[in-house]
């Protein structure tokens, strides 16, 4: 992923992912979703990722080059 014309470092990408995950989690909790609902949400994301991995070729970028 590009950030102001340059590739993000692995650490920058991970920080962005952590911030997004915490934000989504906080929003779900604040909107009354129970722990079981949040687990179902996470499971659904993993299911979409799994299905996508089955139908799409692997990403061209190496995993350690950032997202």
PyMOL Python script that loads the backbone (N, CA, C, O; Angstrom):
from pymol import cmd

cmd.read_pdbstr("""\
ATOM      1  N   UNK A   1       0.849  -1.168   0.000  1.00  0.00           N
ATOM      2  CA  UNK A   1       0.000   0.000   0.000  1.00  0.00           C
ATOM      3  C   UNK A   1       0.894   1.230   0.000  1.00  0.00           C
ATOM      4  O   UNK A   1       1.965   1.231   0.607  1.00  0.00           O
ATOM      5  N   UNK A   2       0.456   2.254  -0.672  1.00  0.00           N
ATOM      6  CA  UNK A   2       1.242   3.472  -0.750  1.00  0.00           C
ATOM      7  C   UNK A   2       0.768   4.470   0.289  1.00  0.00           C
ATOM      8  O   UNK A   2      -0.423   4.584   0.578  1.00  0.00           O
ATOM      9  N   UNK A   3       1.712   5.175   0.830  1.00  0.00           N
ATOM     10  CA  UNK A   3       1.438   6.219   1.802  1.00  0.00           C
ATOM     11  C   UNK A   3       2.260   7.426   1.377  1.00  0.00           C
ATOM     12  O   UNK A   3       3.488   7.408   1.460  1.00  0.00           O
ATOM     13  N   UNK A   4       1.595   8.453   0.931  1.00  0.00           N
ATOM     14  CA  UNK A   4       2.258   9.670   0.432  1.00  0.00           C
ATOM     15  C   UNK A   4       3.372   9.352  -0.565  1.00  0.00           C
ATOM     16  O   UNK A   4       4.491   9.851  -0.443  1.00  0.00           O
ATOM     17  N   UNK A   5       3.053   8.525  -1.537  1.00  0.00           N
ATOM     18  CA  UNK A   5       4.008   8.248  -2.602  1.00  0.00           C
ATOM     19  C   UNK A   5       5.092   7.239  -2.267  1.00  0.00           C
ATOM     20  O   UNK A   5       6.001   7.036  -3.072  1.00  0.00           O
ATOM     21  N   UNK A   6       5.027   6.612  -1.128  1.00  0.00           N
ATOM     22  CA  UNK A   6       6.015   5.589  -0.780  1.00  0.00           C
ATOM     23  C   UNK A   6       5.314   4.384  -0.165  1.00  0.00           C
ATOM     24  O   UNK A   6       4.189   4.479   0.326  1.00  0.00           O
ATOM     25  N   UNK A   7       5.983   3.285  -0.203  1.00  0.00           N
ATOM     26  CA  UNK A   7       5.424   2.071   0.411  1.00  0.00           C
ATOM     27  C   UNK A   7       5.480   2.190   1.931  1.00  0.00           C
ATOM     28  O   UNK A   7       6.440   2.709   2.501  1.00  0.00           O
ATOM     29  N   UNK A   8       4.412   1.687   2.573  1.00  0.00           N
ATOM     30  CA  UNK A   8       4.431   1.643   4.031  1.00  0.00           C
ATOM     31  C   UNK A   8       5.396   0.564   4.473  1.00  0.00           C
ATOM     32  O   UNK A   8       5.571  -0.450   3.798  1.00  0.00           O
ATOM     33  N   UNK A   9       6.013   0.792   5.602  1.00  0.00           N
ATOM     34  CA  UNK A   9       6.835  -0.255   6.186  1.00  0.00           C
ATOM     35  C   UNK A   9       5.908  -1.296   6.800  1.00  0.00           C
ATOM     36  O   UNK A   9       4.718  -1.049   6.992  1.00  0.00           O
ATOM     37  N   UNK A  10       6.457  -2.435   7.099  1.00  0.00           N
ATOM     38  CA  UNK A  10       5.677  -3.494   7.735  1.00  0.00           C
ATOM     39  C   UNK A  10       5.102  -2.999   9.067  1.00  0.00           C
ATOM     40  O   UNK A  10       3.961  -3.309   9.412  1.00  0.00           O
ATOM     41  N   UNK A  11       5.898  -2.231   9.804  1.00  0.00           N
ATOM     42  CA  UNK A  11       5.454  -1.705  11.098  1.00  0.00           C
ATOM     43  C   UNK A  11       4.310  -0.700  10.924  1.00  0.00           C
ATOM     44  O   UNK A  11       3.359  -0.710  11.705  1.00  0.00           O
ATOM     45  N   UNK A  12       4.393   0.162   9.914  1.00  0.00           N
ATOM     46  CA  UNK A  12       3.318   1.124   9.653  1.00  0.00           C
ATOM     47  C   UNK A  12       2.032   0.412   9.264  1.00  0.00           C
ATOM     48  O   UNK A  12       0.947   0.779   9.715  1.00  0.00           O
ATOM     49  N   UNK A  13       2.161  -0.601   8.428  1.00  0.00           N
ATOM     50  CA  UNK A  13       0.985  -1.366   8.008  1.00  0.00           C
ATOM     51  C   UNK A  13       0.353  -2.065   9.201  1.00  0.00           C
ATOM     52  O   UNK A  13      -0.869  -2.049   9.350  1.00  0.00           O
ATOM     53  N   UNK A  14       1.161  -2.673  10.047  1.00  0.00           N
ATOM     54  CA  UNK A  14       0.629  -3.372  11.215  1.00  0.00           C
ATOM     55  C   UNK A  14      -0.054  -2.400  12.165  1.00  0.00           C
ATOM     56  O   UNK A  14      -1.103  -2.713  12.727  1.00  0.00           O
ATOM     57  N   UNK A  15       0.530  -1.229  12.347  1.00  0.00           N
ATOM     58  CA  UNK A  15      -0.090  -0.216  13.217  1.00  0.00           C
ATOM     59  C   UNK A  15      -1.447   0.206  12.660  1.00  0.00           C
ATOM     60  O   UNK A  15      -2.406   0.356  13.417  1.00  0.00           O
ATOM     61  N   UNK A  16      -1.538   0.397  11.352  1.00  0.00           N
ATOM     62  CA  UNK A  16      -2.810   0.748  10.739  1.00  0.00           C
ATOM     63  C   UNK A  16      -3.857  -0.328  10.935  1.00  0.00           C
ATOM     64  O   UNK A  16      -5.018  -0.029  11.217  1.00  0.00           O
ATOM     65  N   UNK A  17      -3.452  -1.578  10.787  1.00  0.00           N
ATOM     66  CA  UNK A  17      -4.362  -2.704  10.990  1.00  0.00           C
ATOM     67  C   UNK A  17      -4.841  -2.744  12.438  1.00  0.00           C
ATOM     68  O   UNK A  17      -6.027  -2.943  12.702  1.00  0.00           O
ATOM     69  N   UNK A  18      -3.911  -2.554  13.375  1.00  0.00           N
ATOM     70  CA  UNK A  18      -4.278  -2.573  14.793  1.00  0.00           C
ATOM     71  C   UNK A  18      -5.260  -1.451  15.128  1.00  0.00           C
ATOM     72  O   UNK A  18      -6.217  -1.663  15.874  1.00  0.00           O
ATOM     73  N   UNK A  19      -5.025  -0.261  14.579  1.00  0.00           N
ATOM     74  CA  UNK A  19      -5.917   0.879  14.829  1.00  0.00           C
ATOM     75  C   UNK A  19      -7.302   0.597  14.253  1.00  0.00           C
ATOM     76  O   UNK A  19      -8.313   0.856  14.906  1.00  0.00           O
ATOM     77  N   UNK A  20      -7.347   0.068  13.037  1.00  0.00           N
ATOM     78  CA  UNK A  20      -8.632  -0.248  12.414  1.00  0.00           C
ATOM     79  C   UNK A  20      -9.389  -1.306  13.216  1.00  0.00           C
ATOM     80  O   UNK A  20     -10.587  -1.164  13.459  1.00  0.00           O
ATOM     81  N   UNK A  21      -8.693  -2.360  13.623  1.00  0.00           N
ATOM     82  CA  UNK A  21      -9.341  -3.429  14.393  1.00  0.00           C
ATOM     83  C   UNK A  21      -9.898  -2.896  15.713  1.00  0.00           C
ATOM     84  O   UNK A  21     -11.021  -3.223  16.099  1.00  0.00           O
ATOM     85  N   UNK A  22      -9.109  -2.080  16.396  1.00  0.00           N
ATOM     86  CA  UNK A  22      -9.569  -1.528  17.672  1.00  0.00           C
ATOM     87  C   UNK A  22     -10.774  -0.615  17.461  1.00  0.00           C
ATOM     88  O   UNK A  22     -11.715  -0.630  18.253  1.00  0.00           O
ATOM     89  N   UNK A  23     -10.743   0.173  16.402  1.00  0.00           N
ATOM     90  CA  UNK A  23     -11.854   1.079  16.104  1.00  0.00           C
ATOM     91  C   UNK A  23     -13.132   0.315  15.793  1.00  0.00           C
ATOM     92  O   UNK A  23     -14.199   0.653  16.305  1.00  0.00           O
ATOM     93  N   UNK A  24     -13.030  -0.717  14.956  1.00  0.00           N
ATOM     94  CA  UNK A  24     -14.212  -1.524  14.622  1.00  0.00           C
ATOM     95  C   UNK A  24     -14.745  -2.215  15.875  1.00  0.00           C
ATOM     96  O   UNK A  24     -15.951  -2.228  16.121  1.00  0.00           O
ATOM     97  N   UNK A  25     -13.842  -2.787  16.661  1.00  0.00           N
ATOM     98  CA  UNK A  25     -14.247  -3.466  17.895  1.00  0.00           C
ATOM     99  C   UNK A  25     -14.975  -2.489  18.831  1.00  0.00           C
ATOM    100  O   UNK A  25     -16.034  -2.807  19.372  1.00  0.00           O
ATOM    101  N   UNK A  26     -14.397  -1.313  19.011  1.00  0.00           N
ATOM    102  CA  UNK A  26     -14.996  -0.306  19.895  1.00  0.00           C
ATOM    103  C   UNK A  26     -16.378   0.109  19.383  1.00  0.00           C
ATOM    104  O   UNK A  26     -17.321   0.236  20.164  1.00  0.00           O
ATOM    105  N   UNK A  27     -16.493   0.320  18.073  1.00  0.00           N
ATOM    106  CA  UNK A  27     -17.789   0.693  17.498  1.00  0.00           C
ATOM    107  C   UNK A  27     -18.834  -0.393  17.703  1.00  0.00           C
ATOM    108  O   UNK A  27     -19.983  -0.100  18.034  1.00  0.00           O
ATOM    109  N   UNK A  28     -18.442  -1.635  17.509  1.00  0.00           N
ATOM    110  CA  UNK A  28     -19.388  -2.732  17.721  1.00  0.00           C
ATOM    111  C   UNK A  28     -19.845  -2.785  19.169  1.00  0.00           C
ATOM    112  O   UNK A  28     -21.038  -2.929  19.439  1.00  0.00           O
ATOM    113  N   UNK A  29     -18.909  -2.669  20.102  1.00  0.00           N
ATOM    114  CA  UNK A  29     -19.262  -2.686  21.525  1.00  0.00           C
ATOM    115  C   UNK A  29     -20.181  -1.518  21.877  1.00  0.00           C
ATOM    116  O   UNK A  29     -21.174  -1.698  22.583  1.00  0.00           O
ATOM    117  N   UNK A  30     -19.851  -0.316  21.384  1.00  0.00           N
ATOM    118  CA  UNK A  30     -20.643   0.869  21.699  1.00  0.00           C
ATOM    119  C   UNK A  30     -22.049   0.798  21.102  1.00  0.00           C
ATOM    120  O   UNK A  30     -22.969   1.456  21.587  1.00  0.00           O
ATOM    121  N   UNK A  31     -22.206   0.005  20.063  1.00  0.00           N
ATOM    122  CA  UNK A  31     -23.512  -0.130  19.428  1.00  0.00           C
ATOM    123  C   UNK A  31     -24.282  -1.343  19.929  1.00  0.00           C
ATOM    124  O   UNK A  31     -25.278  -1.749  19.330  1.00  0.00           O
ATOM    125  N   UNK A  32     -23.816  -1.915  21.024  1.00  0.00           N
ATOM    126  CA  UNK A  32     -24.576  -2.944  21.705  1.00  0.00           C
ATOM    127  C   UNK A  32     -24.356  -4.376  21.260  1.00  0.00           C
ATOM    128  O   UNK A  32     -25.078  -5.275  21.691  1.00  0.00           O
ATOM    129  N   UNK A  33     -23.376  -4.602  20.410  1.00  0.00           N
ATOM    130  CA  UNK A  33     -23.119  -5.975  19.983  1.00  0.00           C
ATOM    131  C   UNK A  33     -22.463  -6.760  21.116  1.00  0.00           C
ATOM    132  O   UNK A  33     -21.567  -6.266  21.800  1.00  0.00           O
ATOM    133  N   UNK A  34     -22.925  -7.979  21.293  1.00  0.00           N
ATOM    134  CA  UNK A  34     -22.386  -8.855  22.331  1.00  0.00           C
ATOM    135  C   UNK A  34     -21.108  -9.517  21.833  1.00  0.00           C
ATOM    136  O   UNK A  34     -20.808  -9.504  20.639  1.00  0.00           O
ATOM    137  N   UNK A  35     -20.367 -10.091  22.763  1.00  0.00           N
ATOM    138  CA  UNK A  35     -19.113 -10.770  22.424  1.00  0.00           C
ATOM    139  C   UNK A  35     -19.339 -11.824  21.337  1.00  0.00           C
ATOM    140  O   UNK A  35     -18.533 -11.950  20.415  1.00  0.00           O
ATOM    141  N   UNK A  36     -20.427 -12.575  21.444  1.00  0.00           N
ATOM    142  CA  UNK A  36     -20.720 -13.613  20.444  1.00  0.00           C
ATOM    143  C   UNK A  36     -20.934 -12.998  19.061  1.00  0.00           C
ATOM    144  O   UNK A  36     -20.534 -13.583  18.054  1.00  0.00           O
ATOM    145  N   UNK A  37     -21.561 -11.824  19.006  1.00  0.00           N
ATOM    146  CA  UNK A  37     -21.765 -11.137  17.729  1.00  0.00           C
ATOM    147  C   UNK A  37     -20.429 -10.705  17.126  1.00  0.00           C
ATOM    148  O   UNK A  37     -20.220 -10.815  15.918  1.00  0.00           O
ATOM    149  N   UNK A  38     -19.535 -10.218  17.971  1.00  0.00           N
ATOM    150  CA  UNK A  38     -18.227  -9.760  17.500  1.00  0.00           C
ATOM    151  C   UNK A  38     -17.402 -10.936  17.006  1.00  0.00           C
ATOM    152  O   UNK A  38     -16.690 -10.820  16.008  1.00  0.00           O
ATOM    153  N   UNK A  39     -17.490 -12.057  17.689  1.00  0.00           N
ATOM    154  CA  UNK A  39     -16.801 -13.266  17.236  1.00  0.00           C
ATOM    155  C   UNK A  39     -17.371 -13.715  15.889  1.00  0.00           C
ATOM    156  O   UNK A  39     -16.619 -14.122  15.004  1.00  0.00           O
ATOM    157  N   UNK A  40     -18.690 -13.643  15.729  1.00  0.00           N
ATOM    158  CA  UNK A  40     -19.318 -14.007  14.456  1.00  0.00           C
ATOM    159  C   UNK A  40     -18.853 -13.074  13.346  1.00  0.00           C
ATOM    160  O   UNK A  40     -18.621 -13.517  12.221  1.00  0.00           O
ATOM    161  N   UNK A  41     -18.715 -11.795  13.649  1.00  0.00           N
ATOM    162  CA  UNK A  41     -18.211 -10.822  12.682  1.00  0.00           C
ATOM    163  C   UNK A  41     -16.788 -11.180  12.247  1.00  0.00           C
ATOM    164  O   UNK A  41     -16.481 -11.197  11.055  1.00  0.00           O
ATOM    165  N   UNK A  42     -15.930 -11.464  13.216  1.00  0.00           N
ATOM    166  CA  UNK A  42     -14.546 -11.839  12.908  1.00  0.00           C
ATOM    167  C   UNK A  42     -14.503 -13.132  12.092  1.00  0.00           C
ATOM    168  O   UNK A  42     -13.704 -13.254  11.164  1.00  0.00           O
ATOM    169  N   UNK A  43     -15.353 -14.085  12.433  1.00  0.00           N
ATOM    170  CA  UNK A  43     -15.418 -15.339  11.691  1.00  0.00           C
ATOM    171  C   UNK A  43     -15.857 -15.104  10.255  1.00  0.00           C
ATOM    172  O   UNK A  43     -15.359 -15.746   9.330  1.00  0.00           O
ATOM    173  N   UNK A  44     -16.790 -14.183  10.075  1.00  0.00           N
ATOM    174  CA  UNK A  44     -17.261 -13.859   8.737  1.00  0.00           C
ATOM    175  C   UNK A  44     -16.141 -13.245   7.899  1.00  0.00           C
ATOM    176  O   UNK A  44     -15.996 -13.574   6.722  1.00  0.00           O
ATOM    177  N   UNK A  45     -15.364 -12.372   8.488  1.00  0.00           N
ATOM    178  CA  UNK A  45     -14.220 -11.790   7.766  1.00  0.00           C
ATOM    179  C   UNK A  45     -13.248 -12.896   7.352  1.00  0.00           C
ATOM    180  O   UNK A  45     -12.774 -12.913   6.216  1.00  0.00           O
ATOM    181  N   UNK A  46     -12.954 -13.811   8.260  1.00  0.00           N
ATOM    182  CA  UNK A  46     -12.054 -14.919   7.936  1.00  0.00           C
ATOM    183  C   UNK A  46     -12.629 -15.798   6.835  1.00  0.00           C
ATOM    184  O   UNK A  46     -11.887 -16.289   5.983  1.00  0.00           O
ATOM    185  N   UNK A  47     -13.938 -16.002   6.842  1.00  0.00           N
ATOM    186  CA  UNK A  47     -14.585 -16.793   5.797  1.00  0.00           C
ATOM    187  C   UNK A  47     -14.441 -16.107   4.437  1.00  0.00           C
ATOM    188  O   UNK A  47     -14.156 -16.760   3.433  1.00  0.00           O
ATOM    189  N   UNK A  48     -14.638 -14.798   4.410  1.00  0.00           N
ATOM    190  CA  UNK A  48     -14.473 -14.056   3.158  1.00  0.00           C
ATOM    191  C   UNK A  48     -13.028 -14.141   2.668  1.00  0.00           C
ATOM    192  O   UNK A  48     -12.782 -14.315   1.475  1.00  0.00           O
ATOM    193  N   UNK A  49     -12.093 -14.021   3.573  1.00  0.00           N
ATOM    194  CA  UNK A  49     -10.677 -14.122   3.217  1.00  0.00           C
ATOM    195  C   UNK A  49     -10.356 -15.505   2.664  1.00  0.00           C
ATOM    196  O   UNK A  49      -9.642 -15.627   1.669  1.00  0.00           O
ATOM    197  N   UNK A  50     -10.876 -16.536   3.298  1.00  0.00           N
ATOM    198  CA  UNK A  50     -10.659 -17.908   2.844  1.00  0.00           C
ATOM    199  C   UNK A  50     -11.242 -18.126   1.460  1.00  0.00           C
ATOM    200  O   UNK A  50     -10.591 -18.705   0.590  1.00  0.00           O
ATOM    201  N   UNK A  51     -12.467 -17.664   1.257  1.00  0.00           N
ATOM    202  CA  UNK A  51     -13.100 -17.811  -0.057  1.00  0.00           C
ATOM    203  C   UNK A  51     -12.339 -17.048  -1.132  1.00  0.00           C
ATOM    204  O   UNK A  51     -12.167 -17.535  -2.249  1.00  0.00           O
ATOM    205  N   UNK A  52     -11.888 -15.858  -0.789  1.00  0.00           N
ATOM    206  CA  UNK A  52     -11.114 -15.056  -1.726  1.00  0.00           C
ATOM    207  C   UNK A  52      -9.800 -15.759  -2.074  1.00  0.00           C
ATOM    208  O   UNK A  52      -9.386 -15.769  -3.233  1.00  0.00           O
ATOM    209  N   UNK A  53      -9.155 -16.340  -1.081  1.00  0.00           N
ATOM    210  CA  UNK A  53      -7.885 -17.040  -1.311  1.00  0.00           C
ATOM    211  C   UNK A  53      -8.082 -18.252  -2.219  1.00  0.00           C
ATOM    212  O   UNK A  53      -7.172 -18.621  -2.962  1.00  0.00           O
ATOM    213  N   UNK A  54      -9.246 -18.868  -2.168  1.00  0.00           N
ATOM    214  CA  UNK A  54      -9.529 -20.032  -3.010  1.00  0.00           C
ATOM    215  C   UNK A  54      -9.748 -19.650  -4.467  1.00  0.00           C
ATOM    216  O   UNK A  54      -9.465 -20.438  -5.370  1.00  0.00           O
ATOM    217  N   UNK A  55     -10.256 -18.432  -4.697  1.00  0.00           N
ATOM    218  CA  UNK A  55     -10.629 -18.044  -6.054  1.00  0.00           C
ATOM    219  C   UNK A  55      -9.663 -17.066  -6.711  1.00  0.00           C
ATOM    220  O   UNK A  55      -9.688 -16.906  -7.932  1.00  0.00           O
ATOM    221  N   UNK A  56      -8.826 -16.422  -5.938  1.00  0.00           N
ATOM    222  CA  UNK A  56      -7.908 -15.426  -6.476  1.00  0.00           C
ATOM    223  C   UNK A  56      -6.468 -15.925  -6.402  1.00  0.00           C
ATOM    224  O   UNK A  56      -6.101 -16.635  -5.466  1.00  0.00           O
ATOM    225  N   UNK A  57      -5.657 -15.556  -7.384  1.00  0.00           N
ATOM    226  CA  UNK A  57      -4.244 -15.899  -7.271  1.00  0.00           C
ATOM    227  C   UNK A  57      -3.625 -15.153  -6.091  1.00  0.00           C
ATOM    228  O   UNK A  57      -4.136 -14.118  -5.662  1.00  0.00           O
ATOM    229  N   UNK A  58      -2.556 -15.670  -5.588  1.00  0.00           N
ATOM    230  CA  UNK A  58      -1.882 -15.052  -4.455  1.00  0.00           C
ATOM    231  C   UNK A  58      -1.435 -13.643  -4.811  1.00  0.00           C
ATOM    232  O   UNK A  58      -1.089 -13.366  -5.959  1.00  0.00           O
ATOM    233  N   UNK A  59      -1.445 -12.751  -3.822  1.00  0.00           N
ATOM    234  CA  UNK A  59      -1.010 -11.371  -4.039  1.00  0.00           C
ATOM    235  C   UNK A  59       0.393 -11.359  -4.646  1.00  0.00           C
ATOM    236  O   UNK A  59       1.238 -12.190  -4.316  1.00  0.00           O
ATOM    237  N   UNK A  60       0.615 -10.407  -5.531  1.00  0.00           N
ATOM    238  CA  UNK A  60       1.901 -10.292  -6.195  1.00  0.00           C
ATOM    239  C   UNK A  60       3.005  -9.852  -5.256  1.00  0.00           C
ATOM    240  O   UNK A  60       4.165 -10.216  -5.446  1.00  0.00           O
ATOM    241  N   UNK A  61       2.653  -9.064  -4.231  1.00  0.00           N
ATOM    242  CA  UNK A  61       3.667  -8.549  -3.311  1.00  0.00           C
ATOM    243  C   UNK A  61       4.050  -9.621  -2.292  1.00  0.00           C
ATOM    244  O   UNK A  61       3.189 -10.368  -1.829  1.00  0.00           O
ATOM    245  N   UNK A  62       5.331  -9.702  -1.940  1.00  0.00           N
ATOM    246  CA  UNK A  62       5.719 -10.596  -0.856  1.00  0.00           C
ATOM    247  C   UNK A  62       5.087 -10.131   0.456  1.00  0.00           C
ATOM    248  O   UNK A  62       4.883  -8.933   0.656  1.00  0.00           O
ATOM    249  N   UNK A  63       4.782 -11.059   1.336  1.00  0.00           N
ATOM    250  CA  UNK A  63       4.091 -10.741   2.578  1.00  0.00           C
ATOM    251  C   UNK A  63       4.866  -9.763   3.430  1.00  0.00           C
ATOM    252  O   UNK A  63       4.249  -8.964   4.134  1.00  0.00           O
ATOM    253  N   UNK A  64       6.185  -9.783   3.402  1.00  0.00           N
ATOM    254  CA  UNK A  64       6.944  -8.922   4.282  1.00  0.00           C
ATOM    255  C   UNK A  64       7.153  -7.512   3.703  1.00  0.00           C
ATOM    256  O   UNK A  64       7.829  -6.696   4.329  1.00  0.00           O
ATOM    257  N   UNK A  65       6.597  -7.210   2.541  1.00  0.00           N
ATOM    258  CA  UNK A  65       6.787  -5.891   1.948  1.00  0.00           C
ATOM    259  C   UNK A  65       5.738  -4.886   2.402  1.00  0.00           C
ATOM    260  O   UNK A  65       5.758  -3.733   1.971  1.00  0.00           O
ATOM    261  N   UNK A  66       4.829  -5.307   3.258  1.00  0.00           N
ATOM    262  CA  UNK A  66       3.732  -4.484   3.801  1.00  0.00           C
ATOM    263  C   UNK A  66       2.453  -4.838   3.061  1.00  0.00           C
ATOM    264  O   UNK A  66       2.445  -5.640   2.127  1.00  0.00           O
ATOM    265  N   UNK A  67       1.375  -4.213   3.512  1.00  0.00           N
ATOM    266  CA  UNK A  67       0.063  -4.509   2.936  1.00  0.00           C
ATOM    267  C   UNK A  67      -0.123  -3.775   1.686  1.00  0.00           C
ATOM    268  O   UNK A  67      -1.170  -3.894   1.051  1.00  0.00           O
TER     269      UNK A  67
END
""", "prot")
cmd.dss("prot")
cmd.show_as("cartoon", "prot")
cmd.util.cbc("prot")
cmd.orient("prot")
